[in-house]
Amino acid sequence: MTAEEVTSRQEQFIRGILGGLTQREAYLKAFGAKPNALKSTIDETASRIANKPEVAARRSEEHTSELQSHSDLVCRLLLEK
């Protein structure tokens, strides 16, 4: 796996965060956890994943892409007036 590649679960985690979930919520949705898992352990693991270089880079790419899409939409709407 190259530095730019993320796993499918990491991708799901990223999309969760970009969709408005907290890191904990995104982690639970993407990876799940044992019923007796401590919230602090989940938070630490979610933070470690979020800070992995390949995950941070992919998250930044997705965020930039979303911003560009929104910018394009605003420009089109303004030009229609």
N, C-alpha and C positions, 0 to 999 in steps of 0.2 A: 504494500500500500504506500503510495507517495504521500508527501506532506499535505497535498491539497485534497486527498480523498478522505471521506468520512464514511463510517458504517451507516447502514440503514437506520439503526437505532439512534445514532448521533444526529442524523438528518432529521428524524422525527423530533428529537429533543430541540434542535435548532428551530424547527418550524413551530413548535409549541411556544417557545420563548417569543419568537417574532409575532405569534398570534395573540400574545398578551398573557400567557401563563407565567407564573413565577418559575424560577429554576427548579424548585422542589416539585411543583405541579408537572412541569415538562419532563423532569426526570421520571417521576412515577408513571406518567403516561407512556413514555418511551421504553423504560427499563423495568418498571414494576419494582416491588420491594416485598420482603417478608412482612407478614402482619405485625410482628413484634419489633420491626426495625425502628431504631430511634430517629426522631426527626433531625437531630443534630448530625447523625451519620449520613442520612439522606442528603441533607444540605451540603455537607462537606464533599460528598461524592459528586453531587450535581455541580458544585463549584469547580472541582478538579476537571470535570469533563468540559465545562464551559470555557475553562482557561487553557485547554489543550490547543496548541498552535493551529492544528488543522481545523478544529471546531470553531475557534475564534475567527479564523480567516474565512471559513464558509459562511458563518453568521454575518460577517461584515459584507461579503459579496451579496448575500440575499437581501440584507438591509439596503444596500446601495441600489440594487435592482428594484426593490419596492419603491424607494424614493424617486428613482427615475421614472417609473411607471406613473406615479402620482403626479410628478411634474409634467409629464407628457399629457396627462388627462387635463390638468389645469390649463395648459397652453391651448389645447384643442377647444376647451369650453370657452376660453376668452376670445379665441379667434372666431367662434361661431356668433358672437354678439355683434 
